[in-house]
């Protein structure tokens, strides 16, 4: 399942102070798809829009249970001694989902000191929200290079077969439809247009295409 919510880059205010540091923080997933057993890149961004440096800044994210996610690189708890005013820091973690299904990607926690002698301020990052994690077998079946290569090869065979039956005077104008009916089974429809009008290819002639095509192609306009 595509993760439309995970592509949104939102900012939320962690805290507001009359004087001193003021941090804005975001948490986002950079992958277009989250897939079981494949790397998932998580990025945190923290901006100081206040008038002084933020001190003892700590980012903590305990929203990824170890039974659901493995850590490939990076840490889910990180500290900065200070973040200067009008500056920002970024932090990246690479996770690996261990299970397919839905998961609610919630906020991380931010704590910091807004200025010398001030109490600790606590707040949260933005939350990507709920998204789906694809099973690896489903993702591989739909998007693997082998699947795409098989589809392209079958397309070429179908086009050549149609052209041969229509005297070779055809152009493939594009894929009109494509659907995955079951693993390894392809279905599509091409519009083939005669370049000229050979005698053996009439305007409304029907061209039968052998396996692996499961639809018929029409040469003619």
Helices and strands as residue ranges (DSSP letters): G 5-7, E 12-13, E 23-29, E 34-35, E 39-48, E 54-60, E 69-73, E 77-83, E 87-97, E 101-105, E 109-113, E 120-124, E 129-134, H 136-143, H 145-165, E 170-182, E 185-194, E 206-207, E 217-219
